[in-house]
Amino acid sequence: MTVEKFYEVIGGDYAGTKARLMTDERIVRFVNKFPADGSYQLLKDSLASGNVEEAFRAAHTIKGVAQNLGFTALFISAEAVTEILRAGSLAVEDKMPDLDVSYKRTIDGIAQIDA
């Protein structure tokens, strides 16, 4: 799949990302680094162990990276989780399904990008 199609599939901002990173090759280089980031697993583990501070840092990282890479749907869902955690609450169970779906869609889409 093309980079532009990838952004369409994940509910992302291809035009904004292209304006920042200039070329599809540069976009692909940065996007391909995303799956190696451990923040999603850290978020899941921190929520399971009840560590709100670590969960907040992980969610905030996902939010920031998603924003920078134009992963709009993932950014929105990560932002919702981040704000709950920022308030010191672990009550994110209503918001995590959206984040999980957006994250999986993004990871699956990255694997489909034409090299």
Residue frames as qw, qx, qy, qz and C-alpha x, y, z in Angstrom:
[[0.000, 0.891, 0.454, 0.000, 0.00, 0.00, 0.00],
 [0.351, 0.599, -0.049, 0.717, 1.18, 3.52, -0.66],
 [0.256, -0.109, -0.505, 0.817, 2.02, 5.88, 2.18],
 [0.313, -0.102, -0.067, -0.942, -0.92, 8.08, 1.26],
 [0.686, -0.231, -0.559, -0.403, -3.30, 5.08, 1.34],
 [0.518, -0.139, -0.699, 0.472, -1.82, 4.03, 4.70],
 [0.001, 0.036, 0.334, -0.942, -2.77, 7.42, 6.16],
 [0.536, -0.141, -0.310, -0.772, -6.27, 7.10, 4.72],
 [0.686, -0.177, -0.701, -0.080, -6.71, 3.62, 6.23],
 [0.476, -0.216, -0.628, 0.577, -5.57, 4.64, 9.72],
 [0.156, -0.908, -0.382, -0.072, -7.46, 7.93, 9.82],
 [0.586, -0.400, 0.013, 0.704, -4.28, 9.96, 9.61],
 [0.172, 0.934, 0.032, -0.312, -3.10, 13.28, 8.24],
 [0.799, 0.187, 0.293, 0.491, -0.97, 12.52, 5.20],
 [0.323, 0.817, 0.119, 0.462, -0.90, 16.11, 3.90],
 [0.359, -0.903, 0.170, -0.163, 0.24, 17.55, 7.22],
 [0.819, -0.377, 0.349, 0.256, 2.87, 14.86, 7.68],
 [0.709, 0.425, 0.274, 0.492, 4.11, 15.35, 4.12],
 [0.092, 0.934, 0.005, 0.345, 4.36, 19.10, 4.73],
 [0.532, -0.789, 0.307, -0.027, 6.55, 18.46, 7.79],
 [0.740, -0.317, 0.538, 0.248, 8.69, 15.58, 6.52],
 [0.181, 0.664, -0.396, -0.608, 8.73, 16.57, 2.82],
 [0.434, 0.325, -0.743, -0.393, 9.07, 13.15, 1.15],
 [0.913, -0.158, -0.152, -0.343, 7.33, 9.79, 1.31],
 [0.743, 0.228, -0.540, 0.323, 10.72, 8.16, 1.85],
 [0.065, 0.346, -0.535, 0.768, 11.31, 10.23, 4.98],
 [0.688, -0.265, 0.100, -0.668, 7.78, 9.53, 6.22],
 [0.929, 0.012, -0.353, -0.107, 8.29, 5.79, 5.74],
 [0.502, 0.325, -0.604, 0.527, 11.63, 5.92, 7.56],
 [0.188, -0.288, 0.496, -0.797, 10.03, 7.48, 10.66],
 [0.798, -0.122, -0.045, -0.589, 6.77, 5.51, 10.47],
 [0.840, 0.132, -0.526, 0.016, 8.70, 2.23, 10.31],
 [0.244, 0.299, -0.671, 0.633, 10.34, 3.06, 13.65],
 [0.533, -0.363, 0.111, -0.756, 6.97, 3.30, 15.40],
 [0.896, -0.187, -0.339, -0.218, 6.36, -0.44, 15.98],
 [0.665, 0.135, -0.544, 0.494, 9.65, -0.72, 17.90],
 [0.155, -0.473, 0.313, -0.809, 8.55, 1.90, 20.43],
 [0.346, -0.157, -0.896, 0.232, 7.68, 0.14, 23.69],
 [0.203, -0.110, 0.288, -0.930, 5.22, 2.75, 24.97],
 [0.695, -0.157, -0.335, -0.616, 2.07, 0.80, 24.13],
 [0.745, -0.125, -0.644, 0.118, 3.20, -2.30, 25.98],
 [0.255, 0.060, -0.529, 0.807, 4.43, -0.13, 28.85],
 [0.431, -0.198, 0.012, -0.880, 0.99, 1.49, 29.01],
 [0.799, -0.175, -0.460, -0.346, -0.74, -1.89, 29.14],
 [0.652, -0.043, -0.633, 0.415, 1.68, -3.23, 31.78],
 [0.078, 0.137, -0.389, 0.908, 1.45, -0.06, 33.89],
 [0.587, -0.245, -0.126, -0.761, -2.33, -0.13, 33.84],
 [0.817, -0.146, -0.549, -0.097, -2.30, -3.79, 34.85],
 [0.583, -0.077, -0.556, 0.588, 0.02, -3.08, 37.77],
 [0.268, -0.862, -0.425, 0.074, -1.83, 0.10, 38.82],
 [0.491, -0.334, 0.041, 0.804, 1.10, 2.44, 38.17],
 [0.277, 0.877, 0.379, -0.100, -0.68, 5.63, 37.12],
 [0.120, -0.840, 0.284, 0.446, 2.50, 7.71, 36.74],
 [0.332, -0.256, 0.777, 0.469, 4.17, 5.24, 34.39],
 [0.387, 0.540, 0.738, 0.117, 0.89, 4.70, 32.51],
 [0.147, 0.926, 0.153, -0.312, 0.59, 8.47, 32.06],
 [0.180, -0.660, 0.522, 0.509, 4.13, 8.74, 30.67],
 [0.377, 0.049, 0.853, 0.357, 3.50, 5.90, 28.24],
 [0.314, 0.727, 0.611, -0.013, 0.15, 7.29, 27.05],
 [0.018, 0.909, -0.048, -0.414, 1.66, 10.76, 26.73],
 [0.279, -0.430, 0.680, 0.523, 4.49, 9.36, 24.61],
 [0.373, 0.362, 0.815, 0.257, 2.05, 7.55, 22.33],
 [0.188, 0.879, 0.384, -0.212, 0.03, 10.76, 22.01],
 [0.094, -0.818, 0.282, 0.492, 3.08, 12.84, 21.11],
 [0.308, -0.213, 0.789, 0.486, 4.51, 10.40, 18.60],
 [0.341, 0.543, 0.759, 0.110, 1.08, 9.91, 17.01],
 [0.141, 0.917, 0.180, -0.328, 0.66, 13.66, 16.70],
 [0.164, -0.682, 0.489, 0.518, 4.12, 14.12, 15.18],
 [0.243, -0.079, 0.868, 0.425, 3.59, 11.32, 12.66],
 [0.418, 0.089, -0.284, -0.858, 0.08, 12.42, 11.73],
 [0.262, -0.205, -0.942, -0.047, -1.65, 9.34, 13.17],
 [0.299, -0.332, 0.017, -0.894, -4.76, 11.38, 13.94],
 [0.779, -0.350, -0.356, -0.378, -7.10, 8.62, 15.13],
 [0.756, -0.139, -0.492, 0.409, -4.41, 7.19, 17.41],
 [0.186, 0.246, -0.272, 0.912, -3.57, 10.67, 18.69],
 [0.487, -0.411, -0.108, -0.763, -7.21, 11.34, 19.61],
 [0.857, -0.335, -0.369, -0.135, -7.63, 8.06, 21.46],
 [0.666, -0.002, -0.426, 0.613, -4.27, 8.40, 23.22],
 [0.009, -0.382, 0.157, -0.911, -5.12, 11.95, 24.24],
 [0.670, -0.468, -0.212, -0.536, -8.34, 10.78, 25.90],
 [0.872, -0.250, -0.365, 0.209, -6.44, 8.17, 27.93],
 [0.483, 0.237, -0.293, 0.790, -3.63, 10.60, 28.72],
 [0.208, -0.506, 0.061, -0.835, -5.97, 13.19, 30.22],
 [0.814, -0.463, -0.226, -0.268, -7.64, 10.68, 32.52],
 [0.842, -0.105, -0.290, 0.444, -4.24, 9.46, 33.69],
 [0.263, 0.454, -0.173, 0.833, -2.97, 13.02, 34.05],
 [0.491, -0.582, 0.002, -0.649, -5.72, 13.54, 36.64],
 [0.155, -0.403, 0.811, -0.394, -4.30, 10.59, 38.61],
 [0.798, 0.065, 0.351, -0.486, -7.09, 8.18, 37.73],
 [0.184, -0.217, 0.912, 0.295, -6.71, 4.69, 36.31],
 [0.531, 0.450, 0.617, -0.367, -10.36, 4.68, 35.13],
 [0.175, 0.499, -0.496, -0.689, -9.49, 4.40, 31.44],
 [0.416, 0.104, 0.902, 0.048, -11.42, 1.20, 30.71],
 [0.487, 0.710, 0.436, -0.261, -13.98, 3.08, 28.58],
 [0.259, 0.876, -0.257, -0.316, -11.25, 4.75, 26.49],
 [0.386, -0.463, 0.756, 0.256, -8.76, 1.90, 26.05],
 [0.688, 0.344, 0.635, 0.073, -10.79, -0.01, 23.42],
 [0.442, 0.893, 0.061, -0.065, -10.52, 2.96, 21.04],
 [0.111, -0.813, 0.553, 0.145, -6.79, 3.27, 21.70],
 [0.616, -0.174, 0.760, 0.110, -6.31, -0.49, 21.22],
 [0.671, 0.576, 0.465, 0.041, -8.16, -0.46, 17.89],
 [0.286, 0.946, -0.134, -0.066, -6.32, 2.61, 16.62],
 [0.320, -0.673, 0.651, 0.143, -2.96, 1.23, 17.70],
 [0.671, 0.042, 0.729, 0.128, -3.58, -2.15, 16.04],
 [0.586, 0.756, 0.291, -0.003, -4.86, -0.51, 12.85],
 [0.090, 0.929, -0.342, -0.109, -1.72, 1.65, 12.75],
 [0.442, -0.476, 0.748, 0.139, 0.68, -1.26, 13.36],
 [0.691, 0.302, 0.653, 0.075, -1.12, -3.47, 10.84],
 [0.465, 0.875, 0.116, -0.068, -1.10, -0.63, 8.30],
 [0.123, -0.822, 0.518, 0.200, 2.62, -0.01, 8.73],
 [0.580, -0.183, 0.776, 0.169, 3.27, -3.63, 7.84],
 [0.615, 0.558, 0.554, 0.061, 1.37, -3.08, 4.58],
 [0.147, 0.902, -0.150, -0.376, 3.29, -0.03, 3.36],
 [0.846, 0.474, 0.001, 0.244, 5.19, -0.58, 0.13],
 [0.659, -0.501, 0.099, 0.552, 8.89, -0.25, 0.81]]
